[in-house]
Amino acid sequence: MKNLMLFAALTVSAVGLGAGTAQSSEIDPTTLRLAHVVNEQDGFHHAAMKFQDLVAERSGGAISVEIFPNATLGDERTLLEGMQIGTVDMGVITNGPVSNFLEDMAVFELPFLFPSREAAYAVLDGAVGQELLDRLSEVNLKGLAYAERGFRNLTNSQRPIHNPGDLDGLRIRVMENPVYIDTFRALGADAIPMAWTEALTAMQQGTIDGQENPVNVVHAFKLDETQTHMTMTRHTYAPALFVMGLPVWAGLSEEAREIVVESAREAAAYERQLNAEMEDQQLADLRARGMEIVADADLAAFSAAVAPVYETYGERFGPYLERIRAELD
């Protein structure tokens, strides 16, 4: 937590944003349309509102942010495509769909890579993370900051899961991302890639048995109503990104860009802290609502079962994977 607070303080002080910023005459009045696919109880929405407040304050009201939650402008792939062509300004987007546009971003989602939140933050806010954030310009996107989706856990409507063998035959929704698909196939599940909005309906209809997401998503979307079991596998740490389309970024003044970047960094740090603080209460709520939570699964067996994923992607992500492991040592 101390490192998180220090990061937020450093990023805010780095550009010296002070009272003079609000008085600047260089910032043209601008409205940014920020979209995400989750509901107003989710950490993404809290991050978006924090960003909204920060840019308004620092720009003296010249920059306003209009927030579109609940996939009202489309699923995450649609939002990213809209950013590329300038029909969507920006969003808070899960890393998995982003990596469909810049494949190397998927290195962060390799299973059991990060032992803790703090380890993930150190890599994301360090040289590797910032290099990949900058490389989004290759696909006409501007990476602003890393928020988080968090450590992902498994839920299902059929039975408790204690080891990989318990997954045999279960239809598990995963993000439309090859790393996730291959991870759950290696674990023995029938991995079914689909957009989140489709997955919600599929769970209600029983056409899939389960899904994997952080506790905050399970809680916010009341997945306990269709998913009776959760296993704390913490199999993948999933970043999320504040990301903007390059066409919109190109139209901002230098001062407006500084405000946008620093506000995104601070809002992302805020969302990370919020997720960490809320998880225990969210788990307690889910238990109280009748969800059975397995906290003592055989994680060594899960980790061993995904070894083929590293054989598949180790060479593809080799340079980045080596640098990440060096930072974690």
Beta strands, then each sheet from edge to edge (+ up, - down):
strand 1: 30-35
strand 2: 63-68
strand 3: 90-94
strand 4: 141-156
strand 5: 171-174
strand 6: 190-193
strand 7: 210-213
strand 8: 229-245
strand 9: 292-294
sheet 1: 2+ 1+ 3+ 8- 4+ 7- 5- 6-
sheet 2: 2+ 1+ 3+ 8- 9-
end
